[in-house]
Amino acid sequence: MDFGVTGLDLVLETQADVVQCAALPFGFCRLSLAAKPGVTLEDLENATVATSFPRLTTEFFKEKGIRTDVIELSGAVETSVRLGVADAVVDLVQTGRTLKENGLVALEDVLSSSAVFISNKNAGKPGWLYA
């Protein structure tokens, strides 16, 4: 396949070897760190953090100088705190409704994402996209 549409978050998480041709005006969301109200970033030292984005989450905490145990989950990651599996989550957030329903608040954004138009390295950037 030469071209496709995916989320910037997935391109960065997988370190996909693709050309990002254009950001698209839809699919806006944030990859956010969330925990129970009152928890601070510093409180997460040696905590367990659940996410579907283990590489980006590990990099985020490394840059902050905070040691965590990052566990990879798929599906409804935000339920892991309520179920006692994790102390915090890093998950995609659009409106924040699901976080609120699970008793969580966003502490900090890891990155902003949207849909991106990509191509494989051999296809390059399509000229018609810039016409």
N, C-alpha and C positions, 0 to 999 in steps of 0.2 A: 504494500500500500504506500502511496506517495504522500498523501495528505490526510489530516484528521483534525478533530476537535476534541479537546479534553480540558481538564482543569489544570491551571498552573500548579496547584498544590501537588497533583500527581506527577507532573513533569519533574518538579523539584525533589519530591520524595524518592522517586525511582531513579533519579539522575539519568533520565532518558536521553539518549544521544540523538536528539532531534533539533531542528531549527524552529525557533519560535517566530513564526511569520507575522502574527498580529494578535493583539489582545482583542477580545470580542466583548461587545457591550451587554453581556448577560452572564448569569452564573456567579454573581458577586457574593462572596462570603469571606469569613475570616477563620483562620486556624487559631483557636484561642485556648489558653490555659484556663481551666475553671476548677473551682473547689467550693466547699461549703462556705457560707458567709462568715467573715471574720478571719479566715485563713489568709496569711500573707505569703508572698513568694519565699521569704526566708523560712517560714514554717515548714516548707517542703523539703528541707535538707533531710536526706535519707528516707524520703517518702516513696511510696509506690505510685507511679503515674501510668494510667491506662491510655492507649491511643491506637489509632489505625495508621499513624504516621511516626513510627519509631525512629527513623533516621533524623527527621526534622526536629522531633521532640528531644532526642539526645543532644543534638547540636545546640538547641536553644538553652538547655540547662547547663551544658558545658560552657557556653559563652557567658552565662550568669554566674558561673563558679559554684553551682549548687549540685551536690551529688544526689541522684535519684535512682530508683530501680524502675526502668521503663519496661512495661509489659505491653505486648501487642495484642489487641483485641479487634474484632470486626463486629459490625452490627451496631447495636445501641450502646456505644461506649459510655455515654453519660450515665447509664444506670449502674456502672461499676462502683461508684462511691457509695450509693445507697445500699448496694448489696454487700459492701465490705470487702470488695476485691481490690480497690485502690483508694488512695487518699485524695487524688486529683485526676483530672483528665485533660488531654489535649485533643480537641475535636473541632470539626467544622461547625461554624455558627453562622446562621443567616439572620434570624430575628431574635434569637435568645430564648424563645418560648420553651424549647425542649430542656434547656439548662434549668430554667425556672421551674418547670414541672418536676424536675429531679432534685430540687433543692440546692442548685449550684449557681454561682455567680462567676462571670468572667473576670479573671485577675489581670491578664495581659494578653495581647495578641502576639502570636508567633509570626504570622504573615497574613497579608491580604491576598485573596485569590479571585480569579474569574476564569471564564472559559478562554482558551487560547487556540488559535489556528496553528497547527504544526505541520512540518514536512520532514521526511527522512533526509539525512545528509546528502544523499545522491540527487534528490529532487530539487534541493535548494529553495530559494524564495521564488514563488511564482510571479512572473511579470504582470500577469493580469490582475493580481491583487492590488497593485499600485498604479493601475491605469487611470 
